[in-house]
Amino acid sequence: MAEETKDGQNIMVKIKAYWLALGTFIHKFSELERQMQLLLWQESNVSPVTAKAIFSGVKIDQAKDLINRVRATKGLGEDARLSRIFSQITVISGARNDIVHYGAEFNEPNFTVSNKFIAHIPERIRKFSSEPDDLYKLLHDLNIISAGLQIYALELAKATPGAISAGNLDLFIAAIQPTADAPWLYKSPQQSQLPKPPRGKNPKRSPPQVASKE
């Protein structure tokens, strides 16, 4: 009986750890949605009143596209920092949508998320781990994204007439640069399954065979 009680307590500890990690991740993702909205306003160079009227309801994926479109109207090419950030936002947003819409199943000792209940053919089934450690990897990457977006916004501010001293902005950029440049921790199941390139030297190619004359 005591052993069963202990097992039950251990399960509750695992479940509470999951809820804590999930809540923290969802909260941070909502902050990213707000940050992307503000960056869209800044990139578009419109007043907050106008921005609220035309960008209300714009989701993260739409905000990414609109920011790139506005950059294109300015004759700007691809920004390496934004490209890196937007690519990982796509990965994280996909995981977040599946977690929110399908929920996690706890089959001790694992938490997993799957769309198997709504997938119409087996090839459409997605399943991935949603352990607290996975959620904290997502959270870690959201912090990197937030720092990178801050740097991009500060660079825009530097180019704005009447902005705060560029020197002060550079100090802040330097302070968050290490976080913005940190490597990603979270990989989608599809990324994890990609074949790794062979190590070592490239294999030698066999010389072309010449047909013998009879």
N, C-alpha and C positions, 0 to 999 in steps of 0.2 A: 504493500500500500504506500509506504513511504517513498519507494522507488518510482511508483506511478506519479505521485505528487511532484517529485523532483523533475521528472520528464515533462510534466505539464508546465511547471515553472520555467523550464528551459525553452519550451516552445513559445511561451508568452514573452520571454525576453527577446527571442528572435523576431517575433511579430512586432513588438514595440520598436525594436531597432529599425525594422523596415519602415514603419510609419514615420519615424523621425527622419530617416533619410529621404523618404518620398516627399514629406511636407517641406523639407528644406529645399529639395530640388524644384518642386513646383513653385515655391515662393521666389526662388532665384530666376526661374524662367519668366515669371510675370514681370520681374524687374527688367529682364532683357527686352520684353515686348515694349515696355515704356521707353527704354533707352533707344530702341530702334525707331520709335515714333519721333522722339526728339531729334534724332540724327536726320531723319527724313525732313523735318521742318527746317533744320539748319541748312541742309544741302540744297533745299528748294528755295531758301532765302525769302520765305514768306513770314508774315507776322503770325504770332500765336493764334490770334482770332481767326485769321484766314485758314491757317493750318487745321484748326479744329473743325472748320466747316467742310474742308475738302478731303481731309485724311482720316476722319473719324471712322473707326471700324476696320482700318487697314491692318491686316495681319502681318506676321513677320515675313512670310514668303513674298507677299505683295510689296512690303517695304523694301526688301532687298532689290526686287526688280525695279521699283520706282527710283531708288537711289542710283542704280546703274543707268537708268534712262536719263535722269537729270544730269549725271556726269557726262553722258554722251552729248547732250545738248550744249554742254560747255566745251566740247571738243576734247574732253579728257579721255585718255586711254584706260586700260585696266589698271587698277590699283592693287599691288601685290598684297598689301595688308588686308584690304577688304575682301579680295578673292579668297584668301586663306580663311578668314573669319566666316564668310558666307557659306563656304563649302562645309565647314564643321557645323554651322547653324542648321544646315539641311539635315545632317546626320542626327543631331540632337533633337531637332523638331520632329523627325520621324519616330524616334524612340519615345518622345514625350506623348505624341498623339496616340501611339499604340498603348502605352501605359494608362493614359487617361480614359481612352474609349473602350479598351478591352479588359483592363484591370489585371492584376497579378494573381496567379494561383499559387497557393502554398502547399506543396507536397513535400513534407519534411524530408530533408532539411533545406529544400530549394524553393526559391520564388522564381516563377517564369511567367512570361507574357506571351500570349498567342492569339491569333485571329481565327483559329480553327473552327470556331462556332459560326462564323459568317463566310468563310472562304468557300466558294462554289465548286472549286476543283482542287485536288491535292497540291498542284503546282503553285497555287496562290497562298498556301499556308505559310505563315511566318511565326517563328518561335524564337525567343531569346531570353537570356538570363536577366533577371531584375533583382539581383541580390543588393543589399545595402551597399556593398562595395562597388557595384556597377553604378548605382545612383550617385555615389560620391565621386566617381570618375566623371560622370556627367556634370556634376556640380563644379568640379575642378576646372573642366573645360569652359563652363559658363563664366567663371572668374577670369580666365584668359581672354575670352571674347569681350567681356566688359571692359577690361583694361585696354584691349586693342581698339575698341570703338571710342573710348575716351581719348586715346592718342589721336585718332583720326579727327575727332571733333575739335580737339585743341589745335591741330594743324589748320583746320578750317578757320578757327577763331583768329589765329595768327595772321591770316590773310585778309581779315575783315578790318576795314578802316575804323579807327577808334577803339580797337581791341585792347585788352590788358597788355601790359608790357610783354613783348615776346620773350624777354629774358626770364620772366617769372613763369611763363608757360613752358619754356624749355626745361626749367628745373622740375616742374611737375611731370613732364613727359619722361625725363630721365629717371624719375623715381619709380614709375610704373612700367618702364620698358622691359625689365626682366620678367615680370609677370606676363606681359603681352606676348613675349617671344618664347615662352615656355612650350614644351611639346605637348600635344594632345595625349590624353590618357584613354579616352573612350573610343572604341571602334565598333561600328555596327556589325551585326553577324555576317553581312555580306562582305565587309572589309576583312574580317577575320578569316574568311574562307578563301580569300584570294591566294592563288599559288605564289609562293615565294620564288624569286629569280634564283637560278643556280649560282652557288658561290664558286670562286676561283676563276681561272682563265676561261675564255670562251673556247668551246670545243673546236678542234681543227676540222675544217671542211675537207671532205674527200675530193681529190682532183676529179674533174669530169672525165667520164669514160669515153674513149673514142672507139667507135664501131670498127671492128676488124674487117679488112677487105678480103673477100674470098676470090 
